[in-house]
């Protein structure tokens, strides 16, 4: 197993929850297309990065860009969008995150 990616953000815990999203199911981090860095959420990126975010183009949705904070498995954008839970550890993901897809992914 490879090295666990660093997840940036505000008050990030071991399962990638942050000051903005910290429920039991808020366990994913997103590798931002613009910088290749994992952040706990969009707000964390806005507060800490020195650049504007860019969204993942549809043509790159097969790239691993989502980190399960429960087991550190990296999912592709496609896998994440079609999975209500991690395919490895079965930890549930926050269904409400779908409302934020336009912030992260080209729709």
SETORVEX-54990 format. One record per residue: y, z, x of N, C-alpha, C in turn; residue in three letters. Coordinates in nm, 4 decimals. Atoms other than C-alpha are relative to their C-alpha. Example, Ala and Ser with C-alpha at 12.3 -4.5 7.8 and 13.67 -1.06 7.14 Angstrom:
BEGIN
[[-0.1190 0.0000 0.0890] [-0.4500 0.7800 1.2300] [0.1200 0.0000 0.0900] ALA];
[[-0.1190 -0.0060 -0.0820] [-0.1060 0.7140 1.3670] [0.1090 0.0730 -0.0770] SER];
//
This chain:
BEGIN
[[-0.1180 0.0000 0.0840] [0.0000 0.0000 0.0000] [0.1241 0.0000 0.0884] UNK];
[[-0.1213 0.0133 -0.0794] [0.3462 -0.0923 0.1277] [0.0938 0.1180 -0.0170] UNK];
[[-0.1026 -0.1034 0.0041] [0.6504 0.1211 0.1772] [0.0704 -0.0022 -0.1354] UNK];
[[-0.0708 -0.0100 0.1263] [0.8178 0.2457 -0.1398] [0.1451 -0.0426 0.0209] UNK];
[[-0.1382 0.0442 -0.0160] [1.1503 0.0653 -0.1849] [0.1002 0.1132 -0.0274] UNK];
[[-0.1094 -0.0932 0.0240] [1.4715 0.2671 -0.1668] [0.0669 -0.0384 -0.1307] UNK];
[[-0.0707 0.0240 0.1250] [1.6319 0.3023 -0.5093] [0.1347 0.0704 0.0078] UNK];
[[-0.1350 -0.0528 -0.0066] [2.0067 0.3464 -0.5043] [0.0485 0.0386 -0.1394] UNK];
[[-0.0575 -0.0384 0.1276] [2.2104 0.5140 -0.7756] [0.0574 0.1401 0.0040] UNK];
[[-0.0614 -0.1312 0.0148] [2.3693 0.8326 -0.9025] [-0.1071 0.1002 -0.0442] UNK];
[[0.0976 -0.1063 0.0297] [2.1410 1.1388 -0.8955] [-0.1379 -0.0571 -0.0354] UNK];
[[0.1300 0.0640 0.0241] [1.8235 0.9273 -0.8722] [-0.1116 0.0975 0.0349] UNK];
[[0.1140 -0.0878 -0.0274] [1.5039 1.1276 -0.9055] [-0.1182 -0.0805 0.0536] UNK];
[[0.1165 0.0636 -0.0618] [1.1595 1.0495 -0.7652] [-0.0606 -0.1099 -0.0874] UNK];
[[0.0531 0.1034 0.0895] [1.0738 0.8387 -1.0737] [0.1068 -0.1004 -0.0424] UNK];
[[-0.1101 0.0954 0.0148] [1.3972 0.6331 -1.0548] [0.0937 0.0265 -0.1174] UNK];
[[-0.0975 -0.0339 0.1041] [1.5777 0.8097 -1.3381] [0.1324 0.0312 0.0683] UNK];
[[-0.1314 -0.0233 -0.0600] [1.9510 0.8449 -1.2830] [0.0883 0.0820 -0.0947] UNK];
[[-0.0946 -0.0767 0.0814] [2.2568 1.0230 -1.4193] [0.0264 -0.0679 -0.1341] UNK];
[[-0.0292 0.0741 0.1226] [2.2960 0.7499 -1.6823] [-0.1188 -0.0073 -0.0955] UNK];
[[0.1230 0.0150 0.0806] [1.9353 0.7145 -1.8030] [-0.1067 0.0924 0.0568] UNK];
[[0.0890 -0.1017 -0.0561] [1.7014 1.0081 -1.7669] [-0.1029 0.0543 -0.0988] UNK];
[[0.1065 -0.0435 0.0903] [1.4503 1.0223 -2.0521] [-0.1354 -0.0209 0.0671] UNK];
[[0.1350 0.0134 -0.0545] [1.0742 1.0329 -1.9936] [-0.0376 -0.1457 0.0264] UNK];
[[0.0382 0.1411 -0.0144] [1.0507 0.6531 -2.0339] [0.0985 -0.0822 0.0841] UNK];
[[-0.0952 0.0701 -0.0871] [1.3453 0.5632 -1.8074] [-0.0512 0.0011 0.1435] UNK];
[[0.0671 -0.0045 -0.1301] [1.1201 0.4946 -1.5104] [-0.0055 -0.1349 0.0710] UNK];
[[-0.0019 0.1245 -0.0765] [1.2142 0.1501 -1.3880] [0.1305 -0.0120 0.0770] UNK];
[[-0.1187 0.0365 -0.0763] [1.4549 0.0349 -1.1233] [-0.0010 -0.1521 0.0114] UNK];
[[-0.0125 0.1450 -0.0050] [1.5835 -0.3199 -1.0903] [0.0548 -0.0432 0.1344] UNK];
[[-0.0509 0.0607 -0.1233] [1.6195 -0.5206 -0.7723] [0.1026 -0.1040 -0.0430] UNK];
[[-0.1067 0.0884 0.0439] [1.9526 -0.6878 -0.8256] [-0.0042 -0.1327 0.0752] UNK];
[[0.0053 0.1346 -0.0552] [1.9592 -1.0616 -0.7697] [0.1081 -0.0201 0.1052] UNK];
[[-0.1142 0.0225 -0.0889] [2.2985 -1.0481 -0.5965] [-0.0208 0.0547 0.1404] UNK];
[[0.0086 -0.0669 -0.1302] [2.2027 -0.8134 -0.3129] [-0.1421 0.0324 0.0451] UNK];
[[0.1379 -0.0304 -0.0362] [1.8262 -0.7655 -0.3218] [-0.0297 0.1486 0.0103] UNK];
[[0.0155 -0.1459 -0.0054] [1.8741 -0.3886 -0.3484] [-0.0443 0.0525 -0.1359] UNK];
[[0.0398 -0.0669 0.1239] [1.7015 -0.1695 -0.6052] [0.1056 0.1021 -0.0384] UNK];
[[-0.0883 -0.1008 0.0585] [1.9330 0.0316 -0.8306] [-0.0686 0.0533 -0.1250] UNK];
[[0.0603 -0.0620 0.1178] [1.8340 0.2714 -1.1057] [0.0470 -0.0672 -0.1284] UNK];
[[-0.0513 0.0675 0.1193] [2.0569 0.0894 -1.3559] [0.1249 -0.0792 0.0341] UNK];
[[-0.1199 0.0822 -0.0147] [2.3492 -0.1460 -1.4050] [0.1221 0.0858 0.0334] UNK];
[[-0.1150 -0.0876 -0.0239] [2.6003 0.1400 -1.4152] [-0.0001 0.0542 0.1422] UNK];
[[0.0096 -0.0465 -0.1380] [2.4734 0.2750 -1.0836] [0.0468 -0.1094 0.0959] UNK];
[[-0.0434 0.1117 -0.0842] [2.5227 -0.0706 -0.9293] [0.1518 -0.0146 -0.0084] UNK];
[[-0.1449 0.0140 0.0182] [2.8739 -0.0923 -1.0760] [0.0760 0.1069 0.0794] UNK];
[[-0.0683 -0.1116 -0.0646] [2.9654 0.2476 -0.9310] [-0.0178 0.0031 0.1520] UNK];
[[0.0281 -0.0149 -0.1427] [2.8105 0.2056 -0.5864] [0.0060 -0.1271 0.0832] UNK];
[[-0.0001 0.1245 -0.0776] [2.7923 -0.1605 -0.4851] [0.1436 -0.0474 0.0228] UNK];
[[-0.1330 0.0516 -0.0330] [3.0870 -0.3345 -0.3231] [0.0178 -0.1452 -0.0452] UNK];
[[-0.0048 0.1372 0.0496] [3.0334 -0.6572 -0.5184] [-0.0391 -0.0029 -0.1480] UNK];
[[0.0373 0.0183 0.1395] [2.9854 -0.7890 -0.8695] [-0.1482 -0.0388 -0.0083] UNK];
[[0.1415 0.0362 0.0154] [2.6274 -0.8193 -0.9975] [-0.0174 -0.1451 -0.0428] UNK];
[[0.0375 0.1311 0.0534] [2.4583 -1.1512 -1.0607] [-0.1350 0.0168 -0.0684] UNK];
[[0.1239 -0.0092 0.0779] [2.1760 -1.2091 -1.3071] [-0.1101 -0.0851 0.0617] UNK];
[[0.1154 0.0758 -0.0474] [1.8258 -1.3271 -1.2234] [-0.0076 -0.1318 -0.0769] UNK];
[[0.0162 0.1285 0.0681] [1.8066 -1.7029 -1.2992] [-0.1424 -0.0126 -0.0545] UNK];
[[0.1326 0.0167 0.0622] [1.5185 -1.7986 -1.5279] [-0.1020 -0.0600 0.0965] UNK];
[[0.0920 0.0659 -0.0933] [1.3696 -2.0137 -1.2511] [-0.0594 0.0972 0.1020] UNK];
[[0.0496 -0.0994 -0.0957] [1.3160 -1.6977 -1.0425] [-0.0678 0.1199 -0.0677] UNK];
[[0.0598 -0.1119 0.0723] [1.1557 -1.4788 -1.3079] [-0.1415 0.0326 0.0456] UNK];
[[0.1312 -0.0335 -0.0563] [0.8278 -1.4900 -1.1139] [0.0135 0.0842 0.1268] UNK];
[[-0.0257 -0.0868 -0.1158] [0.9891 -1.2829 -0.8351] [-0.0209 0.1462 -0.0409] UNK];
[[0.0152 -0.1426 0.0256] [0.9047 -0.9144 -0.8100] [0.1376 0.0644 0.0079] UNK];
[[-0.1359 -0.0521 0.0068] [1.2236 -0.7438 -0.9230] [0.0101 0.1308 -0.0779] UNK];
[[-0.0001 -0.1228 0.0788] [1.1211 -0.4401 -1.1290] [-0.0970 0.0985 0.0650] UNK];
[[0.0817 -0.1042 -0.0623] [0.9892 -0.1158 -0.9807] [-0.0353 0.1061 -0.1032] UNK];
[[0.0435 -0.1105 0.0852] [0.7824 0.1259 -1.1861] [0.0204 0.1291 0.0790] UNK];
[[-0.0279 -0.1254 -0.0688] [0.9145 0.4675 -1.0891] [-0.1136 0.0992 -0.0075] UNK];
[[0.1135 -0.0905 0.0134] [0.5911 0.6307 -1.1967] [-0.1035 -0.0223 0.1100] UNK];
[[0.1042 0.0283 -0.0997] [0.3563 0.4510 -0.9543] [0.0461 -0.0909 0.1139] UNK];
[[-0.0592 0.0881 -0.1013] [0.5866 0.2258 -0.7435] [-0.0550 -0.1426 0.0004] UNK];
[[0.0451 0.1388 0.0123] [0.4200 -0.0956 -0.8630] [0.1212 -0.0880 -0.0282] UNK];
[[-0.1075 0.0948 0.0239] [0.6558 -0.3927 -0.8473] [-0.0488 -0.1106 -0.0935] UNK];
[[0.0326 0.1021 0.0993] [0.6512 -0.6274 -1.1456] [0.0960 -0.1169 0.0132] UNK];
[[-0.0918 0.1134 0.0096] [0.7930 -0.9755 -1.1821] [0.0856 0.0209 -0.1248] UNK];
[[-0.0845 -0.0078 0.1195] [1.0695 -1.0230 -1.4356] [-0.0830 -0.0364 -0.1229] UNK];
[[0.0863 0.0410 0.1119] [0.8214 -1.2078 -1.6608] [-0.0941 0.1135 -0.0412] UNK];
[[0.0944 -0.1083 0.0312] [0.5654 -0.9253 -1.6369] [0.0714 0.1137 -0.0721] UNK];
[[-0.0748 -0.1107 0.0593] [0.8274 -0.6627 -1.7154] [0.0432 -0.0312 -0.1434] UNK];
[[-0.0481 0.0360 0.1336] [0.9679 -0.8497 -2.0153] [-0.1130 -0.0040 -0.1031] UNK];
[[0.1141 0.0080 0.0912] [0.6193 -0.8754 -2.1630] [-0.0875 0.1246 0.0012] UNK];
[[0.0818 -0.1211 -0.0116] [0.4989 -0.5222 -2.0895] [0.0746 0.1217 -0.0539] UNK];
[[-0.0632 -0.1233 0.0490] [0.5844 -0.2137 -2.2947] [-0.0308 0.1201 0.0904] UNK];
[[0.0394 -0.1067 -0.0926] [0.4219 -0.0103 -2.0155] [-0.0435 -0.0636 0.1315] UNK];
[[0.0425 0.0496 -0.1304] [0.3264 -0.0423 -1.6512] [-0.1462 -0.0452 -0.0076] UNK];
[[0.1385 0.0474 0.0035] [0.0114 -0.2544 -1.6117] [-0.0928 0.0764 0.0939] UNK];
[[0.0815 -0.0747 -0.0948] [-0.1077 -0.0276 -1.3285] [-0.0234 0.1435 -0.0470] UNK];
[[0.0160 -0.1426 0.0341] [-0.0403 0.3333 -1.4350] [0.0109 0.0287 -0.1498] UNK];
[[-0.0110 -0.0108 0.1459] [0.0196 0.2734 -1.8077] [0.1153 0.0886 -0.0488] UNK];
[[-0.1165 -0.0777 0.0432] [0.3432 0.4775 -1.8109] [0.0876 -0.0899 -0.0863] UNK];
[[-0.0834 0.0784 0.0907] [0.5577 0.3599 -2.1025] [0.1395 -0.0227 0.0547] UNK];
[[-0.1364 0.0332 -0.0368] [0.8907 0.1865 -2.0435] [0.0907 0.0181 -0.1215] UNK];
[[-0.0979 -0.0178 0.1068] [1.2062 0.2401 -2.2482] [0.0206 -0.1336 -0.0727] UNK];
[[-0.0122 0.1229 0.0792] [1.1956 -0.0225 -2.5256] [0.1463 -0.0390 -0.0205] UNK];
[[-0.1421 0.0265 0.0175] [1.5743 0.0102 -2.5615] [0.0612 -0.0801 0.1132] UNK];
[[-0.0523 0.0773 -0.1143] [1.6196 -0.1530 -2.2209] [0.0127 -0.1481 -0.0328] UNK];
[[-0.0086 0.1410 0.0395] [1.5653 -0.4876 -2.3921] [0.1431 -0.0385 -0.0379] UNK];
[[-0.1385 0.0266 0.0380] [1.9212 -0.4588 -2.5204] [0.0872 -0.0320 0.1210] UNK];
[[-0.0772 0.0207 -0.1225] [2.0416 -0.4697 -2.1585] [-0.0454 -0.1216 0.0806] UNK];
[[0.0488 0.1164 -0.0755] [1.8458 -0.7796 -2.0476] [0.1123 -0.0959 0.0406] UNK];
[[-0.1063 0.0935 -0.0405] [2.1624 -0.9980 -2.0557] [0.0833 0.0470 0.1203] UNK];
[[-0.0710 -0.0498 -0.1176] [2.3139 -0.7728 -1.7871] [-0.0743 -0.0370 0.1290] UNK];
[[0.0846 0.0183 -0.1169] [2.0239 -0.8372 -1.5497] [-0.0593 -0.1398 0.0146] UNK];
[[0.0756 0.1245 0.0004] [1.8611 -1.1649 -1.6501] [0.0753 -0.1103 -0.0726] UNK];
[[-0.0580 0.1165 0.0661] [1.9899 -1.5114 -1.7314] [-0.0755 -0.0223 -0.1312] UNK];
[[0.0644 0.0161 0.1297] [1.9204 -1.5492 -2.1016] [0.0332 -0.1391 -0.0541] UNK];
//
